[in-house]
Amino acid sequence: VSNVRNGPDWANVITPQTRILTEAANIPSVTYVVPSLPDSDHAGSNSTTGPAWVASVVNAIGTSSKWKNTAIFVLWDDWGGWYDHVAPTVTQNFTIGGFRVPVICISPYSEQANPASPVVDHTQHGTDGILTFIEQTFNLGSLNMQDAIETPFNECFNFKQKPKAFVPIPSSAFYNKQYFLNEHASNVAPDDD
């Protein structure tokens, strides 16, 4: 990580993270958005703003010119210490599947009958499936690691359908875009492990 943090690639890191709320139309084709600790839903953050933060980010992208070509993956970096009733699996390639972490796929091409009835798919993926999706979408080569054997979340999308219009996500009247734009920076990483 040091060679990225202290090298030229760090120029591609955009801060503060709230710029996504005002510059969604100008984001690169592949963008990772990492919230501050208070808005992260990370265990120990003791905050309830996480869902409103996600809604604000999705609404900013959904109302921008980027929407028609967007796939948003909302996921958490770990299981948060909460109980999972399904035991982790061990695969042939020595990768031990850990506790399951949900992912939400949001796109004008999402497999969904209508916004009021989202589709719940029970296909299990590793988080490397997002990298595989990026590699296949942009015709990139594989890193030949876990991404080479992972599936790319294709069951979440129907790229042959007419793109759906964006429907804004309702959010808290208090925890809205303006709240996050005016929020004092915590300067604490959302994850310390």
mmCIF file of the C-alpha atoms, coordinates in Angstrom:
data_MODEL
# 
_entry.id   MODEL 
# 
loop_
_atom_site.group_PDB 
_atom_site.id 
_atom_site.type_symbol 
_atom_site.label_atom_id 
_atom_site.label_alt_id 
_atom_site.label_comp_id 
_atom_site.label_asym_id 
_atom_site.label_entity_id 
_atom_site.label_seq_id 
_atom_site.pdbx_PDB_ins_code 
_atom_site.Cartn_x 
_atom_site.Cartn_y 
_atom_site.Cartn_z 
_atom_site.occupancy 
_atom_site.B_iso_or_equiv 
_atom_site.pdbx_formal_charge 
_atom_site.auth_seq_id 
_atom_site.auth_comp_id 
_atom_site.auth_asym_id 
_atom_site.auth_atom_id 
_atom_site.pdbx_PDB_model_num 
ATOM 1   C CA . VAL A 1 1   ? 0.000   0.000   0.000   1.00 0.00 ? 1   VAL A CA 1 
ATOM 2   C CA . SER A 1 2   ? 2.921   2.340   0.707   1.00 0.00 ? 2   SER A CA 1 
ATOM 3   C CA . ASN A 1 3   ? 3.947   2.449   -2.975  1.00 0.00 ? 3   ASN A CA 1 
ATOM 4   C CA . VAL A 1 4   ? 0.454   3.689   -3.855  1.00 0.00 ? 4   VAL A CA 1 
ATOM 5   C CA . ARG A 1 5   ? 0.131   6.129   -0.949  1.00 0.00 ? 5   ARG A CA 1 
ATOM 6   C CA . ASN A 1 6   ? 3.576   7.581   -1.520  1.00 0.00 ? 6   ASN A CA 1 
ATOM 7   C CA . GLY A 1 7   ? 3.661   7.239   -5.302  1.00 0.00 ? 7   GLY A CA 1 
ATOM 8   C CA . PRO A 1 8   ? 2.139   8.956   -8.350  1.00 0.00 ? 8   PRO A CA 1 
ATOM 9   C CA . ASP A 1 9   ? -1.079  6.905   -8.193  1.00 0.00 ? 9   ASP A CA 1 
ATOM 10  C CA . TRP A 1 10  ? -2.122  8.856   -5.100  1.00 0.00 ? 10  TRP A CA 1 
ATOM 11  C CA . ALA A 1 11  ? -2.907  11.785  -7.431  1.00 0.00 ? 11  ALA A CA 1 
ATOM 12  C CA . ASN A 1 12  ? -5.997  9.788   -8.456  1.00 0.00 ? 12  ASN A CA 1 
ATOM 13  C CA . VAL A 1 13  ? -7.364  9.791   -4.915  1.00 0.00 ? 13  VAL A CA 1 
ATOM 14  C CA . ILE A 1 14  ? -10.016 12.467  -4.647  1.00 0.00 ? 14  ILE A CA 1 
ATOM 15  C CA . THR A 1 15  ? -10.669 14.057  -1.301  1.00 0.00 ? 15  THR A CA 1 
ATOM 16  C CA . PRO A 1 16  ? -12.787 14.920  0.443   1.00 0.00 ? 16  PRO A CA 1 
ATOM 17  C CA . GLN A 1 17  ? -15.177 12.049  -0.288  1.00 0.00 ? 17  GLN A CA 1 
ATOM 18  C CA . THR A 1 18  ? -18.069 14.539  -0.446  1.00 0.00 ? 18  THR A CA 1 
ATOM 19  C CA . ARG A 1 19  ? -16.872 15.707  -3.881  1.00 0.00 ? 19  ARG A CA 1 
ATOM 20  C CA . ILE A 1 20  ? -18.880 12.799  -5.292  1.00 0.00 ? 20  ILE A CA 1 
ATOM 21  C CA . LEU A 1 21  ? -22.023 14.680  -4.206  1.00 0.00 ? 21  LEU A CA 1 
ATOM 22  C CA . THR A 1 22  ? -21.196 17.761  -6.282  1.00 0.00 ? 22  THR A CA 1 
ATOM 23  C CA . GLU A 1 23  ? -19.075 16.323  -9.088  1.00 0.00 ? 23  GLU A CA 1 
ATOM 24  C CA . ALA A 1 24  ? -20.830 13.046  -9.933  1.00 0.00 ? 24  ALA A CA 1 
ATOM 25  C CA . ALA A 1 25  ? -20.985 13.922  -13.634 1.00 0.00 ? 25  ALA A CA 1 
ATOM 26  C CA . ASN A 1 26  ? -17.190 14.184  -13.739 1.00 0.00 ? 26  ASN A CA 1 
ATOM 27  C CA . ILE A 1 27  ? -16.168 10.974  -11.991 1.00 0.00 ? 27  ILE A CA 1 
ATOM 28  C CA . PRO A 1 28  ? -13.883 8.493   -13.780 1.00 0.00 ? 28  PRO A CA 1 
ATOM 29  C CA . SER A 1 29  ? -15.370 5.346   -15.300 1.00 0.00 ? 29  SER A CA 1 
ATOM 30  C CA . VAL A 1 30  ? -14.280 3.290   -12.289 1.00 0.00 ? 30  VAL A CA 1 
ATOM 31  C CA . THR A 1 31  ? -14.549 5.067   -8.958  1.00 0.00 ? 31  THR A CA 1 
ATOM 32  C CA . TYR A 1 32  ? -14.387 3.766   -5.413  1.00 0.00 ? 32  TYR A CA 1 
ATOM 33  C CA . VAL A 1 33  ? -16.160 5.952   -2.880  1.00 0.00 ? 33  VAL A CA 1 
ATOM 34  C CA . VAL A 1 34  ? -15.101 5.464   0.729   1.00 0.00 ? 34  VAL A CA 1 
ATOM 35  C CA . PRO A 1 35  ? -17.025 7.357   3.410   1.00 0.00 ? 35  PRO A CA 1 
ATOM 36  C CA . SER A 1 36  ? -15.613 8.882   6.543   1.00 0.00 ? 36  SER A CA 1 
ATOM 37  C CA . LEU A 1 37  ? -15.805 6.766   9.691   1.00 0.00 ? 37  LEU A CA 1 
ATOM 38  C CA . PRO A 1 38  ? -19.025 8.374   11.002  1.00 0.00 ? 38  PRO A CA 1 
ATOM 39  C CA . ASP A 1 39  ? -20.810 7.652   7.706   1.00 0.00 ? 39  ASP A CA 1 
ATOM 40  C CA . SER A 1 40  ? -19.348 4.195   7.122   1.00 0.00 ? 40  SER A CA 1 
ATOM 41  C CA . ASP A 1 41  ? -21.659 1.850   9.055   1.00 0.00 ? 41  ASP A CA 1 
ATOM 42  C CA . HIS A 1 42  ? -18.423 0.294   10.300  1.00 0.00 ? 42  HIS A CA 1 
ATOM 43  C CA . ALA A 1 43  ? -18.775 -1.521  13.594  1.00 0.00 ? 43  ALA A CA 1 
ATOM 44  C CA . GLY A 1 44  ? -17.729 0.900   16.297  1.00 0.00 ? 44  GLY A CA 1 
ATOM 45  C CA . SER A 1 45  ? -18.615 4.058   14.377  1.00 0.00 ? 45  SER A CA 1 
ATOM 46  C CA . ASN A 1 46  ? -21.704 4.465   16.594  1.00 0.00 ? 46  ASN A CA 1 
ATOM 47  C CA . SER A 1 47  ? -23.399 6.403   13.825  1.00 0.00 ? 47  SER A CA 1 
ATOM 48  C CA . THR A 1 48  ? -26.721 6.119   12.043  1.00 0.00 ? 48  THR A CA 1 
ATOM 49  C CA . THR A 1 49  ? -25.822 8.246   8.996   1.00 0.00 ? 49  THR A CA 1 
ATOM 50  C CA . GLY A 1 50  ? -24.537 5.379   6.805   1.00 0.00 ? 50  GLY A CA 1 
ATOM 51  C CA . PRO A 1 51  ? -27.775 4.649   4.926   1.00 0.00 ? 51  PRO A CA 1 
ATOM 52  C CA . ALA A 1 52  ? -28.366 8.358   4.267   1.00 0.00 ? 52  ALA A CA 1 
ATOM 53  C CA . TRP A 1 53  ? -24.774 8.720   3.009   1.00 0.00 ? 53  TRP A CA 1 
ATOM 54  C CA . VAL A 1 54  ? -25.309 5.860   0.550   1.00 0.00 ? 54  VAL A CA 1 
ATOM 55  C CA . ALA A 1 55  ? -28.635 7.375   -0.583  1.00 0.00 ? 55  ALA A CA 1 
ATOM 56  C CA . SER A 1 56  ? -26.949 10.745  -1.139  1.00 0.00 ? 56  SER A CA 1 
ATOM 57  C CA . VAL A 1 57  ? -24.164 9.214   -3.236  1.00 0.00 ? 57  VAL A CA 1 
ATOM 58  C CA . VAL A 1 58  ? -26.553 7.100   -5.313  1.00 0.00 ? 58  VAL A CA 1 
ATOM 59  C CA . ASN A 1 59  ? -28.893 10.075  -5.818  1.00 0.00 ? 59  ASN A CA 1 
ATOM 60  C CA . ALA A 1 60  ? -25.986 12.271  -6.949  1.00 0.00 ? 60  ALA A CA 1 
ATOM 61  C CA . ILE A 1 61  ? -24.915 9.703   -9.542  1.00 0.00 ? 61  ILE A CA 1 
ATOM 62  C CA . GLY A 1 62  ? -28.481 8.808   -10.507 1.00 0.00 ? 62  GLY A CA 1 
ATOM 63  C CA . THR A 1 63  ? -29.403 12.404  -11.286 1.00 0.00 ? 63  THR A CA 1 
ATOM 64  C CA . SER A 1 64  ? -26.192 12.992  -13.260 1.00 0.00 ? 64  SER A CA 1 
ATOM 65  C CA . SER A 1 65  ? -25.426 12.303  -16.910 1.00 0.00 ? 65  SER A CA 1 
ATOM 66  C CA . LYS A 1 66  ? -23.491 9.204   -15.770 1.00 0.00 ? 66  LYS A CA 1 
ATOM 67  C CA . TRP A 1 67  ? -26.655 7.298   -14.805 1.00 0.00 ? 67  TRP A CA 1 
ATOM 68  C CA . LYS A 1 68  ? -27.332 5.749   -18.219 1.00 0.00 ? 68  LYS A CA 1 
ATOM 69  C CA . ASN A 1 69  ? -23.991 3.893   -18.135 1.00 0.00 ? 69  ASN A CA 1 
ATOM 70  C CA . THR A 1 70  ? -23.691 3.143   -14.443 1.00 0.00 ? 70  THR A CA 1 
ATOM 71  C CA . ALA A 1 71  ? -23.388 0.108   -12.239 1.00 0.00 ? 71  ALA A CA 1 
ATOM 72  C CA . ILE A 1 72  ? -23.136 0.924   -8.542  1.00 0.00 ? 72  ILE A CA 1 
ATOM 73  C CA . PHE A 1 73  ? -22.066 -1.782  -6.115  1.00 0.00 ? 73  PHE A CA 1 
ATOM 74  C CA . VAL A 1 74  ? -22.782 -0.990  -2.473  1.00 0.00 ? 74  VAL A CA 1 
ATOM 75  C CA . LEU A 1 75  ? -20.957 -3.282  -0.122  1.00 0.00 ? 75  LEU A CA 1 
ATOM 76  C CA . TRP A 1 76  ? -19.308 -3.390  3.241   1.00 0.00 ? 76  TRP A CA 1 
ATOM 77  C CA . ASP A 1 77  ? -15.688 -4.298  3.786   1.00 0.00 ? 77  ASP A CA 1 
ATOM 78  C CA . ASP A 1 78  ? -16.363 -6.985  6.342   1.00 0.00 ? 78  ASP A CA 1 
ATOM 79  C CA . TRP A 1 79  ? -19.111 -8.707  8.208   1.00 0.00 ? 79  TRP A CA 1 
ATOM 80  C CA . GLY A 1 80  ? -19.103 -6.258  11.116  1.00 0.00 ? 80  GLY A CA 1 
ATOM 81  C CA . GLY A 1 81  ? -19.189 -8.829  13.903  1.00 0.00 ? 81  GLY A CA 1 
ATOM 82  C CA . TRP A 1 82  ? -22.827 -9.712  13.325  1.00 0.00 ? 82  TRP A CA 1 
ATOM 83  C CA . TYR A 1 83  ? -24.054 -13.294 13.339  1.00 0.00 ? 83  TYR A CA 1 
ATOM 84  C CA . ASP A 1 84  ? -24.223 -15.225 10.068  1.00 0.00 ? 84  ASP A CA 1 
ATOM 85  C CA . HIS A 1 85  ? -26.174 -18.478 10.211  1.00 0.00 ? 85  HIS A CA 1 
ATOM 86  C CA . VAL A 1 86  ? -24.369 -19.948 7.177   1.00 0.00 ? 86  VAL A CA 1 
ATOM 87  C CA . ALA A 1 87  ? -20.933 -21.456 7.811   1.00 0.00 ? 87  ALA A CA 1 
ATOM 88  C CA . PRO A 1 88  ? -18.064 -20.148 5.641   1.00 0.00 ? 88  PRO A CA 1 
ATOM 89  C CA . THR A 1 89  ? -16.972 -22.440 2.807   1.00 0.00 ? 89  THR A CA 1 
ATOM 90  C CA . VAL A 1 90  ? -13.524 -23.604 1.758   1.00 0.00 ? 90  VAL A CA 1 
ATOM 91  C CA . THR A 1 91  ? -12.801 -23.732 -1.972  1.00 0.00 ? 91  THR A CA 1 
ATOM 92  C CA . GLN A 1 92  ? -10.313 -25.768 -3.988  1.00 0.00 ? 92  GLN A CA 1 
ATOM 93  C CA . ASN A 1 93  ? -7.986  -22.833 -4.634  1.00 0.00 ? 93  ASN A CA 1 
ATOM 94  C CA . PHE A 1 94  ? -7.086  -22.440 -0.955  1.00 0.00 ? 94  PHE A CA 1 
ATOM 95  C CA . THR A 1 95  ? -9.296  -19.403 -0.586  1.00 0.00 ? 95  THR A CA 1 
ATOM 96  C CA . ILE A 1 96  ? -11.377 -19.638 2.534   1.00 0.00 ? 96  ILE A CA 1 
ATOM 97  C CA . GLY A 1 97  ? -14.735 -17.998 2.116   1.00 0.00 ? 97  GLY A CA 1 
ATOM 98  C CA . GLY A 1 98  ? -15.455 -15.826 5.099   1.00 0.00 ? 98  GLY A CA 1 
ATOM 99  C CA . PHE A 1 99  ? -18.665 -14.561 6.550   1.00 0.00 ? 99  PHE A CA 1 
ATOM 100 C CA . ARG A 1 100 ? -21.116 -13.427 3.923   1.00 0.00 ? 100 ARG A CA 1 
ATOM 101 C CA . VAL A 1 101 ? -21.362 -9.708  3.185   1.00 0.00 ? 101 VAL A CA 1 
ATOM 102 C CA . PRO A 1 102 ? -24.378 -8.381  1.295   1.00 0.00 ? 102 PRO A CA 1 
ATOM 103 C CA . VAL A 1 103 ? -23.999 -6.348  -1.878  1.00 0.00 ? 103 VAL A CA 1 
ATOM 104 C CA . ILE A 1 104 ? -26.533 -4.073  -3.520  1.00 0.00 ? 104 ILE A CA 1 
ATOM 105 C CA . CYS A 1 105 ? -26.337 -3.627  -7.308  1.00 0.00 ? 105 CYS A CA 1 
ATOM 106 C CA . ILE A 1 106 ? -27.910 -0.418  -8.592  1.00 0.00 ? 106 ILE A CA 1 
ATOM 107 C CA . SER A 1 107 ? -28.090 0.316   -12.308 1.00 0.00 ? 107 SER A CA 1 
ATOM 108 C CA . PRO A 1 108 ? -30.470 1.301   -15.099 1.00 0.00 ? 108 PRO A CA 1 
ATOM 109 C CA . TYR A 1 109 ? -29.885 -2.307  -16.197 1.00 0.00 ? 109 TYR A CA 1 
ATOM 110 C CA . SER A 1 110 ? -30.596 -3.969  -12.857 1.00 0.00 ? 110 SER A CA 1 
ATOM 111 C CA . GLU A 1 111 ? -32.785 -7.045  -12.978 1.00 0.00 ? 111 GLU A CA 1 
ATOM 112 C CA . GLN A 1 112 ? -35.782 -5.561  -11.262 1.00 0.00 ? 112 GLN A CA 1 
ATOM 113 C CA . ALA A 1 113 ? -39.454 -5.548  -12.154 1.00 0.00 ? 113 ALA A CA 1 
ATOM 114 C CA . ASN A 1 114 ? -40.012 -2.126  -10.616 1.00 0.00 ? 114 ASN A CA 1 
ATOM 115 C CA . PRO A 1 115 ? -38.446 0.044   -7.913  1.00 0.00 ? 115 PRO A CA 1 
ATOM 116 C CA . ALA A 1 116 ? -41.022 -1.101  -5.355  1.00 0.00 ? 116 ALA A CA 1 
ATOM 117 C CA . SER A 1 117 ? -40.045 -4.765  -5.700  1.00 0.00 ? 117 SER A CA 1 
ATOM 118 C CA . PRO A 1 118 ? -36.283 -5.274  -5.965  1.00 0.00 ? 118 PRO A CA 1 
ATOM 119 C CA . VAL A 1 119 ? -34.936 -8.653  -6.974  1.00 0.00 ? 119 VAL A CA 1 
ATOM 120 C CA . VAL A 1 120 ? -33.027 -10.559 -4.307  1.00 0.00 ? 120 VAL A CA 1 
ATOM 121 C CA . ASP A 1 121 ? -30.475 -12.897 -5.815  1.00 0.00 ? 121 ASP A CA 1 
ATOM 122 C CA . HIS A 1 122 ? -28.803 -15.512 -3.642  1.00 0.00 ? 122 HIS A CA 1 
ATOM 123 C CA . THR A 1 123 ? -25.771 -16.166 -5.843  1.00 0.00 ? 123 THR A CA 1 
ATOM 124 C CA . GLN A 1 124 ? -22.635 -16.123 -3.729  1.00 0.00 ? 124 GLN A CA 1 
ATOM 125 C CA . HIS A 1 125 ? -19.683 -14.130 -5.011  1.00 0.00 ? 125 HIS A CA 1 
ATOM 126 C CA . GLY A 1 126 ? -16.413 -13.005 -3.603  1.00 0.00 ? 126 GLY A CA 1 
ATOM 127 C CA . THR A 1 127 ? -15.713 -9.295  -3.593  1.00 0.00 ? 127 THR A CA 1 
ATOM 128 C CA . ASP A 1 128 ? -13.277 -10.015 -6.426  1.00 0.00 ? 128 ASP A CA 1 
ATOM 129 C CA . GLY A 1 129 ? -16.382 -10.403 -8.607  1.00 0.00 ? 129 GLY A CA 1 
ATOM 130 C CA . ILE A 1 130 ? -16.522 -6.611  -8.783  1.00 0.00 ? 130 ILE A CA 1 
ATOM 131 C CA . LEU A 1 131 ? -12.971 -6.554  -10.170 1.00 0.00 ? 131 LEU A CA 1 
ATOM 132 C CA . THR A 1 132 ? -13.958 -9.278  -12.637 1.00 0.00 ? 132 THR A CA 1 
ATOM 133 C CA . PHE A 1 133 ? -16.997 -7.180  -13.673 1.00 0.00 ? 133 PHE A CA 1 
ATOM 134 C CA . ILE A 1 134 ? -14.709 -4.163  -14.276 1.00 0.00 ? 134 ILE A CA 1 
ATOM 135 C CA . GLU A 1 135 ? -12.197 -6.257  -16.219 1.00 0.00 ? 135 GLU A CA 1 
ATOM 136 C CA . GLN A 1 136 ? -14.884 -7.717  -18.479 1.00 0.00 ? 136 GLN A CA 1 
ATOM 137 C CA . THR A 1 137 ? -16.789 -4.440  -18.932 1.00 0.00 ? 137 THR A CA 1 
ATOM 138 C CA . PHE A 1 138 ? -13.675 -2.577  -20.098 1.00 0.00 ? 138 PHE A CA 1 
ATOM 139 C CA . ASN A 1 139 ? -12.048 -5.545  -21.890 1.00 0.00 ? 139 ASN A CA 1 
ATOM 140 C CA . LEU A 1 140 ? -9.096  -5.579  -19.523 1.00 0.00 ? 140 LEU A CA 1 
ATOM 141 C CA . GLY A 1 141 ? -6.909  -8.514  -18.803 1.00 0.00 ? 141 GLY A CA 1 
ATOM 142 C CA . SER A 1 142 ? -7.208  -10.449 -15.589 1.00 0.00 ? 142 SER A CA 1 
ATOM 143 C CA . LEU A 1 143 ? -4.732  -10.116 -12.765 1.00 0.00 ? 143 LEU A CA 1 
ATOM 144 C CA . ASN A 1 144 ? -4.847  -13.939 -12.780 1.00 0.00 ? 144 ASN A CA 1 
ATOM 145 C CA . MET A 1 145 ? -5.579  -14.106 -9.115  1.00 0.00 ? 145 MET A CA 1 
ATOM 146 C CA . GLN A 1 146 ? -8.964  -14.659 -7.492  1.00 0.00 ? 146 GLN A CA 1 
ATOM 147 C CA . ASP A 1 147 ? -10.547 -12.414 -10.158 1.00 0.00 ? 147 ASP A CA 1 
ATOM 148 C CA . ALA A 1 148 ? -9.650  -14.998 -12.813 1.00 0.00 ? 148 ALA A CA 1 
ATOM 149 C CA . ILE A 1 149 ? -11.999 -17.561 -11.272 1.00 0.00 ? 149 ILE A CA 1 
ATOM 150 C CA . GLU A 1 150 ? -14.668 -15.250 -9.848  1.00 0.00 ? 150 GLU A CA 1 
ATOM 151 C CA . THR A 1 151 ? -17.966 -14.585 -11.608 1.00 0.00 ? 151 THR A CA 1 
ATOM 152 C CA . PRO A 1 152 ? -18.815 -10.943 -12.416 1.00 0.00 ? 152 PRO A CA 1 
ATOM 153 C CA . PHE A 1 153 ? -22.311 -10.387 -10.954 1.00 0.00 ? 153 PHE A CA 1 
ATOM 154 C CA . ASN A 1 154 ? -23.900 -10.811 -14.408 1.00 0.00 ? 154 ASN A CA 1 
ATOM 155 C CA . GLU A 1 155 ? -27.100 -12.230 -12.916 1.00 0.00 ? 155 GLU A CA 1 
ATOM 156 C CA . CYS A 1 156 ? -27.767 -8.776  -11.437 1.00 0.00 ? 156 CYS A CA 1 
ATOM 157 C CA . PHE A 1 157 ? -28.070 -7.102  -14.828 1.00 0.00 ? 157 PHE A CA 1 
ATOM 158 C CA . ASN A 1 158 ? -29.959 -7.305  -18.108 1.00 0.00 ? 158 ASN A CA 1 
ATOM 159 C CA . PHE A 1 159 ? -27.942 -5.242  -20.579 1.00 0.00 ? 159 PHE A CA 1 
ATOM 160 C CA . LYS A 1 160 ? -30.478 -5.959  -23.346 1.00 0.00 ? 160 LYS A CA 1 
ATOM 161 C CA . GLN A 1 161 ? -33.328 -4.153  -21.604 1.00 0.00 ? 161 GLN A CA 1 
ATOM 162 C CA . LYS A 1 162 ? -34.148 -0.504  -22.114 1.00 0.00 ? 162 LYS A CA 1 
ATOM 163 C CA . PRO A 1 163 ? -32.298 1.449   -19.397 1.00 0.00 ? 163 PRO A CA 1 
ATOM 164 C CA . LYS A 1 164 ? -34.579 2.389   -16.525 1.00 0.00 ? 164 LYS A CA 1 
ATOM 165 C CA . ALA A 1 165 ? -35.073 5.985   -15.466 1.00 0.00 ? 165 ALA A CA 1 
ATOM 166 C CA . PHE A 1 166 ? -33.511 6.842   -12.140 1.00 0.00 ? 166 PHE A CA 1 
ATOM 167 C CA . VAL A 1 167 ? -35.846 6.893   -9.152  1.00 0.00 ? 167 VAL A CA 1 
ATOM 168 C CA . PRO A 1 168 ? -34.323 8.905   -6.273  1.00 0.00 ? 168 PRO A CA 1 
ATOM 169 C CA . ILE A 1 169 ? -33.837 7.085   -2.995  1.00 0.00 ? 169 ILE A CA 1 
ATOM 170 C CA . PRO A 1 170 ? -35.767 8.711   -0.165  1.00 0.00 ? 170 PRO A CA 1 
ATOM 171 C CA . SER A 1 171 ? -33.537 9.755   2.668   1.00 0.00 ? 171 SER A CA 1 
ATOM 172 C CA . SER A 1 172 ? -33.721 11.391  6.031   1.00 0.00 ? 172 SER A CA 1 
ATOM 173 C CA . ALA A 1 173 ? -34.772 15.026  5.916   1.00 0.00 ? 173 ALA A CA 1 
ATOM 174 C CA . PHE A 1 174 ? -31.920 15.829  8.287   1.00 0.00 ? 174 PHE A CA 1 
ATOM 175 C CA . TYR A 1 175 ? -29.181 13.546  6.923   1.00 0.00 ? 175 TYR A CA 1 
ATOM 176 C CA . ASN A 1 176 ? -29.268 14.725  3.330   1.00 0.00 ? 176 ASN A CA 1 
ATOM 177 C CA . LYS A 1 177 ? -26.749 15.961  0.766   1.00 0.00 ? 177 LYS A CA 1 
ATOM 178 C CA . GLN A 1 178 ? -26.366 19.336  2.509   1.00 0.00 ? 178 GLN A CA 1 
ATOM 179 C CA . TYR A 1 179 ? -25.733 17.634  5.838   1.00 0.00 ? 179 TYR A CA 1 
ATOM 180 C CA . PHE A 1 180 ? -22.823 15.660  4.374   1.00 0.00 ? 180 PHE A CA 1 
ATOM 181 C CA . LEU A 1 181 ? -21.417 18.651  2.490   1.00 0.00 ? 181 LEU A CA 1 
ATOM 182 C CA . ASN A 1 182 ? -21.373 20.643  5.741   1.00 0.00 ? 182 ASN A CA 1 
ATOM 183 C CA . GLU A 1 183 ? -20.231 17.791  7.987   1.00 0.00 ? 183 GLU A CA 1 
ATOM 184 C CA . HIS A 1 184 ? -16.922 18.370  9.758   1.00 0.00 ? 184 HIS A CA 1 
ATOM 185 C CA . ALA A 1 185 ? -14.218 16.040  8.503   1.00 0.00 ? 185 ALA A CA 1 
ATOM 186 C CA . SER A 1 186 ? -13.512 13.260  10.993  1.00 0.00 ? 186 SER A CA 1 
ATOM 187 C CA . ASN A 1 187 ? -9.968  12.652  9.662   1.00 0.00 ? 187 ASN A CA 1 
ATOM 188 C CA . VAL A 1 188 ? -10.302 9.100   10.964  1.00 0.00 ? 188 VAL A CA 1 
ATOM 189 C CA . ALA A 1 189 ? -10.048 6.188   8.551   1.00 0.00 ? 189 ALA A CA 1 
ATOM 190 C CA . PRO A 1 190 ? -13.248 4.130   8.325   1.00 0.00 ? 190 PRO A CA 1 
ATOM 191 C CA . ASP A 1 191 ? -11.271 0.974   8.950   1.00 0.00 ? 191 ASP A CA 1 
ATOM 192 C CA . ASP A 1 192 ? -8.197  0.444   11.075  1.00 0.00 ? 192 ASP A CA 1 
ATOM 193 C CA . ASP A 1 193 ? -7.534  -3.243  10.565  1.00 0.00 ? 193 ASP A CA 1 
# 
